[in-house]
Amino acid sequence: MVRQLRNDSAASTHIAGPYDDSIRILSELPQPRSVRLSFRGKSMLLAIPAGPLAVAALAATKEHYHPTGFPIRAGLETLTVVMIVLGVVMLLIYLRQKRLVSQGELAIGRVTGPAVSSRIGTYLRYEFETHQGERLSDIAWYGFPILSAGMRLPVFYDRDNPDKKVALCGSFYKIVPTGGSRQAAV
């Protein structure tokens, strides 16, 4: 069942956006939906460990030239622990998003605030209504497509715990319609 926000005021009017056609397609797909990593998801899989691995390689190279090797080895051990913790956290995020996008409830959310850029990305504020009529809002980190206030976007959430949610624009996954080609991914 697809839930859409009620128009409570003139401020919540619908503005045409990039997800309008996708919402229709997504609402017709049965659960579990077929998903695969998006370009953003693949990029993050490579980018997150690249920095610590580069530092570890540099430190390992310098260890050969360090007379005692002790300070370098202690730094490598700390870096290894940090990398393992970061890897586990990222794995949990990827698994949660995959479960939500493939098996979660679909709600049609609405962008409520303008995009805000920071040093680590662009964020937008959105809201949606659950199947029980509860209105929730959150922020999503996204890149493309460009969204502005009033546009609709698909949001996937856990029916039993609606606080677990992900907007499609902020997900590491994209949906592949059954029997669809690579170009038909949503």
C-alpha positions as CSV (number, residue, x, y, z in Angstrom):
1,M,0.0,0.0,0.0
2,V,1.4,3.4,-1.0
3,R,0.7,6.3,1.4
4,Q,0.8,9.9,0.2
5,L,0.9,13.0,2.2
6,R,-2.4,14.9,2.5
7,N,-2.5,18.4,1.2
8,D,-3.0,20.3,4.5
9,S,-2.0,23.7,3.2
10,A,-1.0,25.6,0.2
11,A,2.6,25.1,1.1
12,S,2.4,21.4,0.4
13,T,1.4,21.7,-3.2
14,H,3.0,19.2,-5.6
15,I,5.8,20.4,-7.9
16,A,6.8,18.1,-10.8
17,G,10.0,16.4,-10.1
18,P,12.3,13.6,-11.3
19,Y,10.7,10.8,-9.2
20,D,7.1,11.3,-10.5
21,D,7.3,8.5,-13.1
22,S,9.4,6.3,-10.8
23,I,6.8,6.5,-8.1
24,R,4.1,5.0,-10.4
25,I,6.5,2.1,-11.3
26,L,7.5,1.5,-7.7
27,S,4.0,1.3,-6.5
28,E,3.2,-1.5,-8.9
29,L,6.3,-3.7,-8.0
30,P,5.6,-6.6,-5.6
31,Q,7.8,-7.1,-2.5
32,P,10.6,-8.1,-2.2
33,R,11.8,-5.7,-4.8
34,S,14.9,-6.5,-6.8
35,V,17.7,-4.1,-5.9
36,R,21.4,-3.5,-6.8
37,L,24.0,-1.1,-5.7
38,S,23.8,2.3,-7.3
39,F,26.8,4.2,-8.6
40,R,26.8,6.1,-5.3
41,G,26.8,2.9,-3.3
42,K,29.6,1.4,-5.3
43,S,31.6,4.7,-5.0
44,M,31.2,4.7,-1.2
45,L,32.4,1.1,-1.0
46,L,35.6,2.1,-2.7
47,A,36.0,5.6,-1.2
48,I,35.5,4.9,2.5
49,P,38.4,2.4,2.9
50,A,40.7,4.1,0.4
51,G,41.9,6.8,2.8
52,P,42.8,4.5,5.7
53,L,44.4,2.0,3.3
54,A,46.5,4.7,1.7
55,V,47.7,5.8,5.2
56,A,48.4,2.2,6.2
57,A,50.4,1.6,3.0
58,L,52.4,4.8,3.6
59,A,53.0,3.9,7.2
60,A,54.1,0.4,6.2
61,T,56.5,1.8,3.7
62,K,58.0,4.2,6.3
63,E,58.3,1.5,8.9
64,H,61.2,0.0,6.8
65,Y,63.2,3.2,7.3
66,H,62.3,3.9,10.9
67,P,65.1,2.8,13.3
68,T,62.8,1.2,15.9
69,G,59.6,0.8,14.1
70,F,57.7,1.0,17.4
71,P,55.7,4.3,16.8
72,I,54.7,3.2,13.3
73,R,53.5,-0.2,14.4
74,A,51.4,1.3,17.2
75,G,49.8,3.6,14.7
76,L,49.1,0.8,12.4
77,E,47.4,-1.2,15.1
78,T,45.2,1.7,16.0
79,L,44.4,2.4,12.3
80,T,43.5,-1.3,11.8
81,V,41.0,-1.2,14.6
82,V,39.5,2.0,13.3
83,M,39.3,0.5,9.8
84,I,37.5,-2.6,11.2
85,V,35.0,-0.6,13.2
86,L,34.3,1.7,10.2
87,G,33.9,-1.4,7.9
88,V,31.4,-3.0,10.3
89,V,29.4,0.3,10.6
90,M,29.3,0.7,6.9
91,L,28.2,-2.9,6.4
92,L,25.4,-2.5,8.8
93,I,24.2,0.7,7.0
94,Y,24.4,-1.1,3.6
95,L,22.4,-4.1,5.0
96,R,19.7,-2.0,6.6
97,Q,19.3,0.1,3.5
98,K,19.1,-3.0,1.3
99,R,16.4,-4.5,3.5
100,L,14.4,-1.3,3.6
101,V,14.5,-0.7,-0.1
102,S,13.7,-4.3,-1.1
103,Q,11.2,-5.2,1.6
104,G,10.1,-1.9,3.3
105,E,6.8,-0.1,2.9
106,L,6.7,2.5,0.2
107,A,5.5,6.0,1.1
108,I,5.4,9.0,-1.1
109,G,7.3,11.7,0.7
110,R,7.6,15.4,0.0
111,V,10.7,17.6,0.1
112,T,10.0,20.2,2.7
113,G,13.2,22.2,2.7
114,P,15.7,23.5,0.3
115,A,19.0,21.7,-0.3
116,V,21.7,22.6,2.2
117,S,25.3,22.0,1.2
118,S,28.0,21.2,3.7
119,R,31.6,20.0,3.5
120,I,30.5,16.4,3.3
121,G,27.6,16.6,0.9
122,T,24.2,18.0,0.1
123,Y,21.2,17.4,2.4
124,L,17.5,17.9,2.0
125,R,14.6,17.8,4.5
126,Y,11.6,15.6,3.7
127,E,8.5,14.3,5.3
128,F,6.1,11.4,4.7
129,E,3.1,9.7,6.3
130,T,3.1,6.1,7.5
131,H,0.3,3.6,6.9
132,Q,-0.9,4.4,10.4
133,G,-1.2,8.1,9.6
134,E,2.0,9.1,11.6
135,R,3.8,12.0,9.9
136,L,7.6,11.7,10.1
137,S,10.4,13.9,8.8
138,D,14.1,13.4,8.3
139,I,17.0,14.6,6.3
140,A,18.7,12.7,3.4
141,W,22.1,13.0,2.0
142,Y,21.9,13.0,-1.7
143,G,23.6,14.0,-4.9
144,F,21.5,13.8,-8.0
145,P,18.8,14.3,-9.2
146,I,18.3,17.9,-8.0
147,L,15.3,18.2,-5.8
148,S,13.5,21.3,-4.4
149,A,10.8,22.0,-1.9
150,G,7.4,20.5,-2.9
151,M,8.7,17.7,-5.1
152,R,7.7,14.1,-4.3
153,L,10.1,11.3,-3.6
154,P,9.9,7.6,-2.7
155,V,10.6,6.8,1.0
156,F,11.0,3.2,2.3
157,Y,10.4,2.5,5.9
158,D,10.0,-0.4,8.3
159,R,6.3,-1.0,9.1
160,D,7.0,-2.1,12.6
161,N,9.5,0.7,13.4
162,P,8.9,3.7,11.1
163,D,11.9,5.5,12.5
164,K,14.0,3.1,10.3
165,K,13.6,4.8,6.9
166,V,15.5,5.8,3.8
167,A,14.6,8.1,1.0
168,L,15.4,6.6,-2.4
169,C,17.5,9.7,-3.2
170,G,19.7,9.0,-0.2
171,S,20.0,5.2,-0.6
172,F,23.0,3.2,-1.7
173,Y,20.6,1.0,-3.8
174,K,18.5,1.4,-6.8
175,I,15.5,-0.8,-7.7
176,V,15.5,-3.0,-10.8
177,P,12.0,-3.8,-12.1
178,T,11.7,-7.5,-12.7
179,G,12.6,-8.4,-16.3
180,G,14.0,-4.8,-16.6
181,S,17.2,-3.8,-18.3
182,R,20.0,-1.7,-16.8
183,Q,18.5,1.5,-18.2
184,A,15.2,0.7,-16.5
185,A,16.6,0.8,-13.0
186,V,14.8,3.3,-10.7
